[in-house]
Amino acid sequence: MARISPLHVLISIALAMVIVALPMGLILMPIPWMIWVVVASRRESGRGRGGSTVATYVAVTALVIVGAILAPVKTTERVLDRRLLLPKTELTLAEMDREVNFDQTEWLPRYVDVGTTKANADTRIRFSATNITLREFVDTIESQSTLRHRFAHCGNGSSVLFGGDCCFGLRLQ
């Protein structure tokens, strides 16, 4: 049985961390990663460890990527955990829409956009309290109306570990 080189394990961990932490790492890193794996496996082939070297890089990279996907450090999760102070526990969708009611929405974070139509503008949303998280705010609106949330971001700051960067905010439409 071929022995796995600790150096290749460390290098594969480092490369995988770059893939998951670097913005757009999944797009920018596959070719350099493949070149490195091919060079390493060719060097180790002379010692009879070429296949185990490739397997090491693939397994470690897959484990790090799966761990990053499951990691609870996504930007969207941090945004949803922020506190929000509502003016009252019952609001209409029109009262939360900046385009309709700009002067009365200073309590709403600037990165949150509640879109209304003539059909749903009078829909009343009842919140459990005035001091809630943004997640509770979104869940309550989604459970009492047809609006659904979506984070908007360009993708340039996206990474596997942290997800999208939310530079365009949260939209409820």
C-alpha positions as CSV (number, residue, x, y, z in Angstrom):
1,M,0.0,0.0,0.0
2,A,1.3,3.4,-1.0
3,R,2.0,5.9,1.8
4,I,0.4,9.3,1.6
5,S,2.8,12.2,1.9
6,P,2.0,14.6,4.7
7,L,3.3,17.4,2.6
8,H,0.7,16.7,-0.1
9,V,-2.0,16.6,2.6
10,L,-1.0,20.0,3.8
11,I,-0.8,21.4,0.2
12,S,-4.2,20.0,-0.6
13,I,-5.7,21.6,2.5
14,A,-4.1,24.9,1.6
15,L,-5.3,24.7,-2.0
16,A,-8.8,23.7,-0.9
17,M,-9.0,26.6,1.6
18,V,-8.1,29.0,-1.2
19,I,-10.8,27.5,-3.3
20,V,-13.5,28.0,-0.6
21,A,-12.4,31.3,0.9
22,L,-11.3,33.2,-2.2
23,P,-14.2,35.2,-3.9
24,M,-15.1,33.3,-7.0
25,G,-12.6,30.6,-6.0
26,L,-14.6,27.8,-7.6
27,I,-14.3,29.6,-10.9
28,L,-10.7,30.8,-10.7
29,M,-9.0,27.8,-9.1
30,P,-9.8,24.6,-11.0
31,I,-7.2,25.0,-13.7
32,P,-4.3,25.9,-11.3
33,W,-5.5,23.1,-8.9
34,M,-5.5,20.5,-11.8
35,I,-2.1,21.6,-12.9
36,W,-0.7,21.2,-9.4
37,V,-2.3,17.8,-8.9
38,V,-1.0,16.5,-12.3
39,V,2.6,17.8,-11.5
40,A,2.4,16.3,-8.0
41,S,1.1,12.9,-9.2
42,R,3.8,12.7,-11.9
43,R,6.5,13.4,-9.3
44,E,5.1,10.8,-7.0
45,S,4.6,8.2,-9.8
46,G,8.3,7.3,-9.7
47,R,7.7,6.2,-6.1
48,G,4.5,4.3,-6.8
49,R,2.3,6.9,-5.2
50,G,0.8,8.7,-8.2
51,G,-2.7,7.4,-7.7
52,S,-2.8,7.9,-4.0
53,T,-1.5,11.5,-4.5
54,V,-4.4,12.2,-6.8
55,A,-6.9,10.5,-4.4
56,T,-5.5,12.6,-1.5
57,Y,-6.0,15.9,-3.4
58,V,-9.5,14.9,-4.5
59,A,-10.7,13.6,-1.1
60,V,-9.3,16.5,0.9
61,T,-10.6,19.2,-1.5
62,A,-14.0,17.5,-1.5
63,L,-14.1,17.4,2.3
64,V,-13.1,21.0,2.6
65,I,-15.7,22.2,0.0
66,V,-18.5,20.2,1.7
67,G,-17.4,21.6,5.1
68,A,-17.5,25.1,3.7
69,I,-20.9,24.6,2.1
70,L,-22.3,23.4,5.5
71,A,-20.4,26.1,7.6
72,P,-22.8,28.4,9.4
73,V,-20.8,31.6,8.5
74,K,-22.8,32.7,5.4
75,T,-23.2,36.4,4.9
76,T,-27.0,36.0,4.4
77,E,-27.3,34.3,7.7
78,R,-25.5,37.1,9.5
79,V,-27.7,39.7,7.8
80,L,-30.9,37.8,8.8
81,D,-29.7,37.6,12.5
82,R,-29.6,41.4,12.8
83,R,-32.1,43.1,15.1
84,L,-34.9,45.3,13.7
85,L,-37.0,47.7,15.7
86,L,-40.5,48.1,14.2
87,P,-42.7,51.2,14.9
88,K,-45.7,48.9,15.8
89,T,-46.6,45.3,15.7
90,E,-49.1,45.6,12.9
91,L,-48.1,47.2,9.6
92,T,-49.5,47.1,6.0
93,L,-47.1,46.3,3.2
94,A,-47.5,49.8,1.9
95,E,-46.2,51.2,5.2
96,M,-43.1,49.1,4.7
97,D,-42.6,50.2,1.0
98,R,-40.1,53.1,0.6
99,E,-41.4,54.0,-2.8
100,V,-45.0,54.4,-1.4
101,N,-44.2,55.7,2.1
102,F,-40.6,57.1,2.1
103,D,-41.0,59.5,5.1
104,Q,-42.3,56.8,7.4
105,T,-39.8,54.0,6.7
106,E,-36.7,55.3,8.4
107,W,-36.9,52.4,10.8
108,L,-36.3,50.0,8.0
109,P,-32.6,49.3,7.1
110,R,-31.6,50.8,3.8
111,Y,-30.7,47.4,2.4
112,V,-34.2,46.0,2.8
113,D,-36.7,46.7,0.0
114,V,-40.3,45.7,0.4
115,G,-42.1,45.8,-2.9
116,T,-45.9,46.2,-3.1
117,T,-48.5,46.2,-5.8
118,K,-52.0,47.8,-5.8
119,A,-53.4,44.3,-5.1
120,N,-51.3,43.6,-1.9
121,A,-50.6,47.2,-0.6
122,D,-53.3,47.0,2.1
123,T,-52.3,43.5,3.3
124,R,-51.8,43.8,7.1
125,I,-48.9,42.0,8.6
126,R,-49.0,41.1,12.3
127,F,-45.6,40.8,14.1
128,S,-45.1,39.1,17.4
129,A,-43.1,42.0,18.9
130,T,-41.5,45.3,17.8
131,N,-38.0,44.2,18.6
132,I,-37.3,41.2,16.2
133,T,-34.6,39.8,14.0
134,L,-34.7,40.4,10.3
135,R,-35.2,36.7,9.9
136,E,-38.4,36.9,12.0
137,F,-39.5,40.0,9.9
138,V,-39.0,38.1,6.6
139,D,-40.6,34.9,7.9
140,T,-43.7,36.8,9.2
141,I,-44.1,38.7,5.9
142,E,-43.7,35.5,3.9
143,S,-46.2,33.6,6.1
144,Q,-48.9,36.3,5.9
145,S,-48.5,37.5,2.3
146,T,-47.5,36.3,-1.2
147,L,-44.1,38.2,-1.0
148,R,-40.9,36.1,-1.0
149,H,-37.4,37.2,-0.1
150,R,-34.3,37.2,-2.2
151,F,-30.8,38.5,-1.5
152,A,-29.3,40.3,-4.5
153,H,-25.6,40.3,-5.1
154,C,-23.4,40.5,-8.2
155,G,-21.3,37.4,-7.4
156,N,-17.9,39.1,-7.5
157,G,-17.6,38.8,-3.7
158,S,-19.2,35.4,-3.5
159,S,-17.2,32.5,-2.0
160,V,-18.1,28.9,-1.1
161,L,-17.4,29.6,2.6
162,F,-19.2,32.9,3.0
163,G,-21.8,32.8,0.2
164,G,-23.0,35.9,-1.6
165,D,-21.9,39.3,-0.3
166,C,-25.4,40.8,-0.4
167,C,-24.2,44.1,-1.8
168,F,-27.6,44.9,-3.3
169,G,-29.6,44.0,-0.2
170,L,-32.7,42.0,0.6
171,R,-35.7,42.2,-1.5
172,L,-39.2,41.1,-0.6
173,Q,-41.3,40.9,-3.8
